[in-house]
Amino acid sequence: MLGRDEESNELYVRDVASSSPPGAPGLMVGDEIVMIDGVFVRGLSKNDLRLAMRGQVGSTVRVTVVRGGELLDVRGPCLRPARNN
């Protein structure tokens, strides 16, 4: 589960279920998500964020986070397959 700071518009990981795809890429509670596949997330709407985390079955997503003052790239499976609508 992700949450956004209302004042700064920063996006944070609030909760990670070990059996869900967000746990697979190595995201941790408290990580600030800065980019998804090289796209800055601060200005993205909720819908755009969902779309950025989806992709082809078997594909990966690269999430750039700030953790403990360090910038890290974590890779893992897309959250859900992309929709064709």
C-alpha positions, 0 to 999 in steps of 0.5 A: 500500500502506498501513501502520499504526503499531502504537503510535499506530494512525496510517495511512500510505501506504507505497507508491504505484504510478503506474498504480494508483488510489492514485496518481491522487488524489495520495497520496504515500509518507509521507502520514498518512491521517486521514480517508476521506470525512470519517470518521476512520480511526484506529479502523477495521478493515482491512475497514472501510478497504477498504470506505471506499475502494470505491464506485460505478464512476466515483465519487470518494473524498476522502482527508484526509492530513497531509503536511509538517505540512499537512492536505490533501484529495486526491480520486481514483477509488475503489480498486475497485467496491463488492461486493454481498455 
